[in-house]
Amino acid sequence: MLYCHMLSKVVSSELTALASQFASINCITFGAPPVSLTPLLPSLDDSTGAGGMFLTFANEGDPVCRTSNTAYIKSLVQLMTASTSASVPQPPVKVVHRSRGSAPVYKPPPAVPWEELPLWPTPAASLVLCGHIVLLRDGKTGVAEASTVTCEDLKDVIFADLEMHSCLVYIQRVKEAALCALTGMTLE
């Protein structure tokens, strides 16, 4: 929000005056929750670069990146409690419970192929992530890959692994993805 305020052409404040003292202003977040009603993206065709970069890094599985309203949180809690309750049989659903170095965990194990599993109903998001979204996920070799996604790409996704919100996981995944991007190789 501060980034958008500083670059505003409509608002006049000490912060907007301060912004004129810099060649560019950048904003990079890690595991941030959704905070805007509409995607806030700097113009990519701005040749001056005055807008700088606005990147939001999100780990696949990090529920904080998806908690946009109480309906979503209630749905997530219902999913988490339903999957651990043996007394209430629930059909397996396509949800990432663990994404770091292991396959998704199901309780009970699915009796049908992944493609045929029912989807958990995802409540509509009232808020979205800001900036250009970079999704960090494990690649085929277990090393982090970075992909750009949109808010639309994430609208039907439930992330349910609190471990993915850890600062250490973000640091490790960013380092892995950056090293692979710089060298053009994958780590093994």
PyMOL commands that set and color helices and strands:
alter all, ss='L'
color gray80, all
select helices_A, chain A and resi 2-6+14-19+63-65+70-84+114-116+151-154+162-165+167-183
alter helices_A, ss='H'
color red, helices_A
select strands_A, chain A and resi 27-30+54-59+132-138+144-149
alter strands_A, ss='S'
color yellow, strands_A
deselect
rebuild
show_as cartoon
